[in-house]
Amino acid sequence: MFDRARGVATLAGRVIIGVIFVFHGWMKVADMGLARTAQMFEDVGIPLAGIAGPGVAVLELVGGTALILGAALPLFATLLAMDMLGAIVFVHGPHGLSSENGGYEYVLALAGACLLIAFSGGGALAVDGLWRRGTLLGGRSREETTAHRSPRL
């Protein structure tokens, strides 16, 4: 019973966190635009803002989608946690912990959630888990599928 509940809770958590990142990435791409995002990054002193701004926007869109799908979680969730640590260092850190004062409370919670997701296995319906179990391959394991391939010449 607890295993099923754990899987569903992990699914809910990664979808919720993924939606938050997709939302923020979409704001940077569609609402602000990449040029304005890069300018905002430069204004707060982020190095290589012309690369970092669009890079973070794309990471949040693609990484958030990956969290929702449960795909490549160790990679994307870790990168998103690092993104949030950058937000703490460059933007929110000087304002203290409280989010009421622009502090890092919220982004720290997102970073922590990403680290939990990164190494959780993804829970129910995660692409990573389905791939490991072979469900995405018609019920055969990856090893069985690989063993039946003819060698490439």
C-alpha positions in Angstrom: 0.0 0.0 0.0 2.8 2.5 0.9 4.7 1.7 -2.3 1.7 2.6 -4.4 1.1 5.7 -2.3 4.8 6.7 -2.6 4.7 6.3 -6.4 1.5 8.4 -6.7 2.9 11.0 -4.4 6.1 11.2 -6.3 4.2 11.5 -9.6 2.1 14.4 -8.1 5.2 16.1 -6.8 7.2 16.0 -10.0 4.2 17.1 -12.1 3.6 20.1 -9.7 7.2 21.1 -9.7 7.4 20.5 -13.5 4.5 22.8 -14.1 6.1 25.6 -12.0 9.3 25.3 -14.1 7.4 25.2 -17.4 5.5 28.3 -16.4 8.6 30.2 -15.5 10.4 29.1 -18.6 7.4 30.1 -20.7 7.3 33.5 -19.1 11.0 34.0 -20.0 10.5 32.9 -23.6 7.0 34.1 -24.6 6.1 36.9 -22.2 9.4 38.6 -21.6 11.3 37.4 -24.7 14.8 36.1 -24.7 16.4 39.5 -25.3 14.6 41.0 -22.2 15.4 37.9 -20.2 19.1 38.2 -21.1 19.0 41.9 -20.1 17.4 41.0 -16.8 20.1 38.5 -16.1 22.7 41.2 -17.0 21.1 43.7 -14.7 21.4 41.4 -11.7 25.0 40.6 -12.5 24.8 37.1 -13.9 27.9 36.3 -15.9 27.5 35.7 -19.7 23.9 36.9 -19.4 23.4 36.7 -23.2 23.9 32.9 -23.0 22.7 32.3 -19.4 19.3 34.0 -19.8 18.1 32.1 -22.9 19.8 28.9 -21.5 17.9 29.1 -18.3 14.7 29.8 -20.1 15.1 26.7 -22.3 16.3 24.6 -19.3 13.1 25.5 -17.4 10.9 24.7 -20.3 12.5 21.5 -21.3 13.5 20.4 -17.8 10.0 21.2 -16.5 8.5 19.1 -19.3 11.0 16.3 -18.4 9.8 16.4 -14.8 6.2 16.2 -15.9 7.0 13.2 -18.1 9.4 11.6 -15.6 12.1 11.5 -18.3 15.9 11.8 -17.7 15.2 12.9 -14.1 18.7 12.6 -12.7 19.9 15.0 -15.4 17.1 17.5 -15.6 16.2 17.7 -12.0 19.8 18.2 -11.0 20.2 20.9 -13.6 17.1 22.6 -12.3 18.3 22.4 -8.7 21.6 24.1 -9.9 19.5 26.7 -11.7 17.7 27.5 -8.4 21.1 27.6 -6.5 22.2 30.2 -9.1 19.0 32.2 -8.4 19.9 32.1 -4.7 23.5 33.3 -5.3 22.7 36.0 -7.8 19.2 37.3 -6.9 17.6 36.1 -3.7 20.5 35.5 -1.3 21.1 39.1 -0.2 17.5 39.4 0.8 17.6 36.7 3.5 15.4 33.6 3.8 11.9 35.1 3.9 10.2 35.2 0.5 8.2 38.3 1.8 11.4 40.3 1.4 12.5 38.7 -2.0 14.5 36.1 -0.1 15.4 32.6 -1.2 12.8 30.5 0.7 10.8 29.6 -2.4 13.8 28.9 -4.7 15.5 26.8 -2.0 12.3 24.7 -1.7 12.3 24.2 -5.5 16.0 23.2 -5.4 15.3 20.7 -2.6 12.3 19.3 -4.4 14.4 18.8 -7.6 17.0 16.9 -5.7 14.4 14.6 -4.2 12.9 14.0 -7.7 16.3 13.5 -9.3 17.0 10.4 -7.4 13.5 9.1 -6.6 13.0 6.9 -9.6 10.1 9.2 -10.7 7.2 7.4 -9.2 4.2 6.2 -11.1 4.1 6.7 -14.8 7.6 8.0 -15.1 9.2 7.5 -18.5 12.4 6.6 -16.7 10.7 3.8 -14.7 8.7 2.5 -17.6 12.0 2.3 -19.7 13.8 0.5 -16.9 11.0 -2.1 -16.6 10.8 -2.5 -20.3 7.2 -1.3 -20.5 8.0 1.1 -23.3 9.4 -1.8 -25.4 6.2 -3.9 -25.6 6.8 -5.7 -22.3 10.4 -6.9 -23.2 13.3 -5.7 -21.2 16.1 -3.6 -22.8 18.4 -6.5 -22.4 16.1 -8.8 -24.4 15.5 -6.2 -27.0 19.3 -5.6 -27.4 20.0 -9.3 -27.5 17.7 -9.9 -30.4 19.1 -7.2 -32.6 21.2 -8.2 -35.5 24.8 -6.9 -35.4 25.6 -3.8 -37.4 28.0 -4.3 -40.2 
